[in-house]
Amino acid sequence: MSADTVPGVAAPRSPMEGVAFLYAGQGSQKAGMGRDLRDAHPAFRRAFEAVDPSGDIARLCFDATQEELSLTHNTQPAMVAFSIAVTALLDGYGIRPMMAAGLSLGEYSALCAAGVLEPLQAVELVRFRGSAMERATRGRACGMAAVLGLGSAEVADICRRVREGGVGTVEPANINGPRQIVISGDGAAVACAAESALEAGALRCVPLQVSGAFHTSLMRSAGDELRERFATERFGSPWIPVVFNATGTVLQPGQTVPGLLERQVQSSVLFHQTVQCLVGAGVRTVIEVGPGRVLSKLVRKIDQSLEVLNVEDEKSLVRTLKALEGGRRA
């Protein structure tokens, strides 16, 4: 199957200089996401249906409650199917990125946009990933919290002291910016670390509405399951560079995509470094693909020189097309 015939994936031709796609991750999902794009754009609808022959994901995206959509094993395939369809829609307007990246789950969408994963393969892999992540901490009270106002070294030290105190496992999970760090682990340990962070001068500690200890060592069994699954999968060669969460860089000699995906689920997401890598490679415009504008806000805090656009619905699509002059910008 050639790149031109893979539904939902931009073909490896004429990428837009200075433009990167940034794919949202778990937590950005929104009930009804994509419904207006499906109704207005046959290209979106065709790409979505190609990865959802049963219609189960369409029901989750367009008709399910927020509570049902937010279950990890539902969120992950729904978000990737949405992203694949938006990528196909943008490709129809001639908007193709020179680089791609994603936050956690969004990395699979980035790899699909780069031709490393085929669309249906990406959806099936994240469906498996979501179930493996749920199994990893089933029956264990876990949590995550965003620590605002402290640096990564300070937060890492607080987490270390909480672990050494025997409260439980807590680790930095997302380095979202120079002073916005998400911690993750056992619920009691996360609460203890958040309290310690406030005592150390953090501006706020915001609990996140998740039930798993994502991107920590508690996800090791999920990493093991993914390694076994990846051994049966075919990964293509990327036609545009992808920046990886686990390293904050593009693929380096000696690294493999499966190895980095296995590592990603159980180690910190280096989002701050990811954005810096994009800028260093010449990216001037970032298009966030996914509901909400969580990543757009983070990007603006990291580098105010970047033009930040997004596509989540018909209104944002129109704004983005206008900003890019319908995809004709060099």
N, C-alpha and C positions, 0 to 999 in steps of 0.2 A: 504494500500500500504506500503510495507516494504521499509526500507532505500535502500536496494540493488536494488529495482526496480524503484526508483524515478530518472528519467533521469536528468543528470547534477549535481547531488549532491553526494559528496563523502560519502561512507558508513561509519558507526561508527566503524571502525576497524583499528588497528595498525597505529595510527597517528605517524608521524615522530617527535621524541624527539627534542625539541629546535627550531622547525620550525613553523612560523606563516604566514598566508596569510593576505595581506593587500590590500583591494580593492579600486581602484581609484574612484573618484566622478566626478560630473559634472564639465566641463572645460577641462577634459583630452580627450574628444572625438575627433576622427580624421577620416575624410572621407576615406572610404575604409578599416577601421579597421576590422581585422579578415579575410579578403578575402583569404590571403595565407594559413591561418590555415584551413579554410573551404575546400580549394582545396586539401590540403595535408593530412587531417586527418578525416577519417569517424567518429571517436568518437566526434570530435568537431561539425561536421555537424549534426550528429544525435541529440546531445543535443540542438543545436541551433534550429533545426526544431521542436523539441518537445515543445518549448515555443513560437514558431512563426509559427503556422499552416497556417496562411494566407499568409506568406511571406512578410508582410509589414515591419517588422523590418529588415529582410535581405536586402531589398531594401535600407533602410536608412543606414545601416552599410556599405554595399558593393558598392552601386551605387549612393547615394545621394550626393549633394554638401555639403561642410562644413557648409554653411549657413543654409540649411534645417536641417541637422543633429543637429545643435546647438540650435534649438528651444527647450525650456525646455520640452515640452510635447513629443518631439521626442527623445531627448538625454537620458532621464531617462530609458525608456524601452530598448533602444538600448544598453546602457552601461551595464545594468543588464543581458540582454541576452548574450552579449559578455562574461561577467564574468562567467556566469553559464557554458557556453560551454568550456571556458578555465579550469575551475575547473574540469569538467568531463574529459577533456584531460589529465590533470595532475594526476587525480585519476587512469586513465588507466596505468600510469607509476608507480603507487604505491606511489605517492607523496600526502600525506594527512597531513594537519596541526594539531598541538596540540592546537592552538588557532587561532582566526580570528578577524579581525577588518576592518573597512572601513571608508573612509572620506565622511561624509554626505550621499549622495546617495549610496555610497559603503557599508554602513552599512547593507542595504537590501541584498546585495550579500553575505556579511559575515554571516548573519542570515540564508541564504539559504544554504551556505556551512556547517553550523552547524546543519542543519536539522530542524530549527525552522520554516522556510517557505519552502513550496514546490516550485519548479522552476516556473511553470506557475503562481502560486499565487504571487510570488515575482514580476514578470513582470507586472501583472495586478495591483498590489498595487502601484508600482512606476509610472505606467501610470496615475493612479488616482492622486497620489501625485504631479506629474508634472503639471497636469491641475489645481489642487487646488492651487499650488504655483503661477501659472500664474494669476489665478483669484484674489488672495489676494492683488495684487498691480496693477491690470489692470487700465490703465489710469493715473497712478501715476509715475512721473519721479524718478526712483531709480537708485542706483549704488552701487558698491563695489570697494574697493581699498586696496592694500597690503601696510602696513606701515613697513618699514625695519629700524631697528636700535633703536627702542624704546621698553621698556618692557610693559607687559600687563597692569600694574597698571597705567603707564603714559598715555597709549592710552585710557584706560577706563576713566581717569580723563579728557582728552581732549574731548572725546565724551560727557561726562556729561556737560561740560561747553558750548559746542555748542548747546546741547538740551536746556539748561537753557537760552541760548541767543535767543531762539525762531526761530532759522534757520530751524529746522526740526528734524526728528528722525535720529540718527546715533548711532550705538552700535558696540562693538567688536563682530565679527561673527566667526572668526576662530583663535584659539591660535595655530599657526603652529610651533612655537618654542619660545625660551626665548626672542627673539627680532625680531620676524616676526609675526605681527598681522594683520589680515584682518578686515577691518571695512565695515559696510553695513548700508544702510538706504536710506533716501531721497537724491536725487542726489546733491542738493545744500548743504545739511548738510555734506555729505561725502566729497565734495570739500572743504568746510570750515574746516573740521577736518583735512584733508590732509595738507592744508596750515598751520594750527596751529602746526601739527606734525613736519613739516619741520622747522618751527621757533623754535620748542623745541629741535631740534637736530637730527631729523630722517635723515637717510642717503638718503632714497628715498621713494616716495609714488607712487605706480604703479596702475593706474586704471585697473580694470578687465573688460573683455568683457562680462558682464552679464547685464540683464535689471531688475532683481528683487532684493528686499532687503532681501536676504536669511539669515536665522538664526538670525532674529531679531524679536522684538515684532510686527512688521508689518506683520508677517506671522501668527498671531494669528488665523485668520479665516481659514487658511489652517490646522492648528492644530486642530481646532474644527471639520473640515470636516473629517480629518483622524480619530479622536476619534470615530465619528459615523460609519465610514467604518470599523474600527477595531472591533467594537462590533459585526459585522457579520462574522468575520474571525476566523479561528482556528489556534492557534500558538502551534507548537510542543515543546517538551523539547529538549534543545540543547545537543548534544553528545560531543561537545567541547566548552570551554568557549569563549564567545564573549565580547570584550571590547567596551563599548558604548560611543558614542560621547558626550552625554550630561553630563556624569559623569567622564569619563576617567578611569572607573573601570569596572569590570565584574558585573553581576547582583547581587544586594545586597538584604538582607531580606526586604520585604515590597515593593520592586520595581517589575514592570511588563514590559515585552517587549513592549506591546502596549503603555503603559504610557511613556516609554523612547523615543519611536519613535515620539509620539505626541509632547513631550518636545523638541526633537532634532530639529525639523523644525523651531522652534521659539526661540532657545537659542544658545549660543556659542558652536562651535565644539572644544572640548578640545583635539586636536590632539597631542600636546606635551605630555600631561598627558597619553594619550592612549599608545604612544610608551614607555613611562616610565613604565607603567603597564605591558606591554608585557615583557620588560626586567626583571622586578622584578619577573615575573612568570617563568623565565628560558628560554625565547626565545633568541636564538643566531643567527638565520637566518630569515630574513623577505623576503618573495616573494611578490612583488607588482604585482597584476593582473589588467591589464588595459592598454590602449594605453598611450604612453608617460612615463616619469619617474619622474613626479612631486613629488610623495610621496617618492620615493627612495632618491631624493636629500634632502628632509626635514628630513628623517630618519637619514641620514648620519650626518647631522648637529646636531641632537639631541644626538646621541650616536654613536661614531665612532668605537666602538667595535663590532657592529653588522655587520654580513655579509648580504649584500643587493643584491637580485637578482630580476629579473622581467620577466614577460611573456606578450608580446604584439603582437608578430609575430613569424614566423618560426625561425629566427635567434636568437632571445632572448630565445625561447623555448629550442633550442639546447644548448645554453650557460648554461641555468639553469639546464638542465638534466645532462650536463657534470659536473657542479659544485656539484650536488647532487649524482653523480655516478648512474644516471638512477633511482633514487628513492630508492636505496638499502642502503643508509646511515642510521645508527641507530639513 
